[in-house]
Amino acid sequence: MKEKEQERLLNLKKIEIELYNNGIEYICGIDEAGRGPLAGPVVVASVIMPKNSMIEGVNDSKKVSEKKREKLYDEITSDAIAWSVGIIDQNEIDEINILNATKKGLNNSLKELSKKPDLILVDALTGIDTLGIPYKSIIKGDAKCYSIAAASIIAKVTRDRIMRQWAEIYPQYGFEKHKGYGTAMHINTIKEIGICSLHRKTFVKNFINM
């Protein structure tokens, strides 16, 4: 690993290193993918990385190419002490709203962890049910914290894979390209042919006559 990358990763791990030095053993990073799209689920990932984990390239998933994210996903999930995902589909998002769906996905992912963390670091969310485990909410945590960045990659890759599967069922929408986000191509397709079962009705109603 190049010295510059090692320095970047150590900087990304500052929060965790301080917590480890204060006696915290197992730190869980949590992040989501898919709060903004017009279609598909929201995915929340929880991950506990080993203290000495230094995977080259780990960063906020938005700063990493799709191809690189797939490689990092394998490395992160192999290295992790424990990891899990919570997936809330578009129908439930319409029923309980995206914020509550994200919080439910977080709770579900925590329940599936094989190891109970001592502390949770979460990207921006507050007012969440963490099963009694203490948590810290960090604004832009996926760019500031190694564990949250690792979770962001798991969440993003999981969701992208789901959307690529849906693209085979609904090829006309191009989900494999935009993953359900409101690109000009996606919006124009909706206007031309309408919506499908994957669309969030509460999201598309703002610009579509239903």
C-alpha positions in Angstrom: 0.0 0.0 0.0 1.3 3.4 -0.9 2.2 5.8 1.9 -0.4 8.4 0.7 -3.2 5.8 0.8 -2.1 4.5 4.2 -2.2 8.1 5.5 -5.7 8.7 4.0 -7.0 5.5 5.7 -5.5 6.3 9.0 -7.1 9.7 8.8 -10.4 8.0 7.9 -10.0 5.8 11.0 -9.3 8.7 13.4 -12.7 8.4 15.1 -12.4 4.6 15.5 -8.8 4.8 16.8 -9.8 7.2 19.5 -12.7 5.0 20.5 -10.5 1.9 20.5 -8.0 3.8 22.7 -10.9 4.5 25.1 -11.7 0.8 25.5 -14.4 0.4 22.9 -14.0 -3.1 21.4 -16.6 -3.6 18.7 -17.6 -0.6 16.6 -20.5 -0.9 14.1 -20.7 1.4 11.1 -24.1 1.9 9.5 -25.1 3.6 6.3 -27.9 3.4 3.7 -28.3 3.5 0.0 -31.4 4.5 -1.9 -33.2 7.3 0.1 -33.5 9.5 -3.0 -34.5 7.2 -6.0 -37.9 7.1 -7.6 -37.9 3.3 -7.6 -36.7 0.4 -5.7 -35.8 -0.3 -2.0 -33.8 1.5 0.6 -30.9 -0.7 1.8 -29.2 -0.2 5.2 -25.9 -1.9 6.0 -24.3 -2.6 9.4 -20.7 -3.7 9.6 -18.2 -4.4 12.4 -14.6 -4.2 11.0 -11.6 -5.5 12.9 -9.4 -3.0 14.7 -6.5 -3.5 12.3 -8.6 -3.4 9.1 -7.0 -1.2 6.4 -8.6 -2.1 3.1 -7.1 -0.1 0.3 -9.7 2.1 -1.5 -12.4 2.1 1.2 -14.1 5.5 1.0 -17.6 7.1 0.7 -19.3 4.8 -1.9 -20.2 7.9 -4.0 -16.5 8.5 -4.5 -15.8 5.0 -5.8 -16.6 3.6 -9.2 -19.1 0.8 -9.6 -16.5 -1.7 -10.7 -14.2 -0.8 -7.7 -17.2 -0.9 -5.3 -17.9 -4.5 -6.3 -14.3 -5.5 -5.5 -14.3 -3.6 -2.2 -17.6 -5.3 -1.3 -15.9 -8.7 -1.4 -12.9 -7.5 0.5 -15.0 -5.7 3.2 -17.5 -8.6 3.7 -14.5 -11.1 3.9 -12.6 -9.0 6.4 -15.6 -8.0 8.6 -16.2 -9.5 12.0 -20.0 -9.2 11.3 -22.1 -7.6 8.7 -25.8 -7.5 7.6 -28.3 -5.6 5.5 -31.9 -4.4 6.1 -34.0 -4.0 2.9 -37.3 -2.1 2.9 -39.1 -2.2 -0.4 -40.9 0.5 -2.4 -44.4 -0.5 -1.1 -43.4 -0.1 2.5 -41.6 3.2 1.7 -44.9 4.5 0.3 -46.7 3.3 3.5 -44.4 4.6 6.2 -42.3 7.3 4.3 -38.6 7.1 3.4 -37.3 8.3 6.8 -39.2 5.7 8.8 -38.3 3.1 6.2 -34.6 3.9 6.6 -34.9 3.7 10.4 -36.7 0.4 10.1 -34.0 -0.9 7.7 -31.4 0.1 10.2 -33.2 -1.7 13.1 -33.6 -4.8 10.9 -29.9 -4.9 9.9 -28.8 -4.6 13.5 -31.0 -7.5 14.5 -29.3 -9.7 11.9 -25.7 -8.9 13.1 -24.0 -12.1 14.5 -22.0 -10.0 16.9 -23.4 -7.3 19.2 -21.4 -4.1 18.9 -20.4 -1.9 21.9 -21.0 1.3 19.9 -22.7 2.3 16.7 -21.5 5.0 14.3 -24.2 6.1 11.9 -24.3 8.5 9.0 -26.5 11.5 10.0 -29.6 9.6 11.3 -30.9 10.4 14.8 -34.0 9.2 16.7 -33.3 5.6 15.9 -33.9 2.3 17.6 -30.5 0.7 18.1 -31.7 -2.1 20.4 -30.3 -0.3 23.4 -26.8 0.0 21.9 -25.3 3.5 22.3 -24.7 5.4 19.0 -23.1 8.5 17.6 -24.6 10.2 14.6 -21.9 11.7 12.3 -22.9 14.2 9.6 -21.3 13.1 6.3 -20.0 10.1 8.2 -19.4 8.1 5.0 -16.6 10.5 4.1 -15.2 10.9 7.7 -15.3 7.4 9.2 -13.9 4.1 8.0 -16.7 1.9 9.4 -19.4 4.0 7.9 -17.6 4.2 4.6 -17.4 0.4 4.6 -21.1 0.2 5.4 -21.9 2.6 2.6 -20.2 0.3 0.1 -22.1 -2.8 1.3 -25.4 -0.9 1.1 -24.7 0.6 -2.4 -23.5 -2.7 -4.0 -26.4 -4.6 -2.5 -28.9 -2.1 -3.8 -27.2 -1.9 -7.2 -27.4 -5.7 -7.6 -31.1 -5.6 -6.7 -31.7 -2.9 -9.3 -29.8 -4.8 -12.0 -32.0 -7.9 -11.3 -35.1 -5.7 -11.7 -33.7 -4.3 -15.0 -34.1 -7.8 -16.5 -37.8 -7.8 -15.5 -38.4 -4.2 -16.6 -35.8 -3.6 -19.3 -37.6 -0.6 -20.7 -36.7 1.6 -17.7 -32.9 1.2 -17.8 -32.7 0.4 -14.1 -29.2 -1.1 -14.6 -28.0 2.4 -15.6 -29.6 4.8 -13.2 -30.6 2.4 -10.4 -33.9 4.1 -10.0 -32.7 7.6 -9.5 -34.5 10.5 -11.2 -32.3 11.0 -14.2 -33.7 12.7 -17.3 -33.8 9.4 -19.1 -35.8 7.7 -16.2 -38.3 10.6 -15.9 -38.9 10.7 -19.7 -39.5 7.0 -19.7 -42.0 7.3 -16.9 -43.8 10.1 -18.8 -43.9 8.0 -21.9 -45.0 4.6 -20.6 -46.0 5.1 -17.0 -44.8 3.5 -13.8 -44.2 -0.2 -12.9 -44.5 -2.1 -9.6 -41.0 -1.0 -8.6 -41.8 2.7 -8.5 -42.4 4.6 -5.3 -45.8 6.2 -5.9 -45.2 8.9 -3.2 -42.0 9.9 -5.1 -43.3 10.0 -8.7 -46.6 11.7 -8.0 -44.9 15.1 -7.8 -44.4 15.2 -11.5 -46.6 12.5 -13.0 -50.4 12.5 -13.4 -51.5 9.3 -11.9 
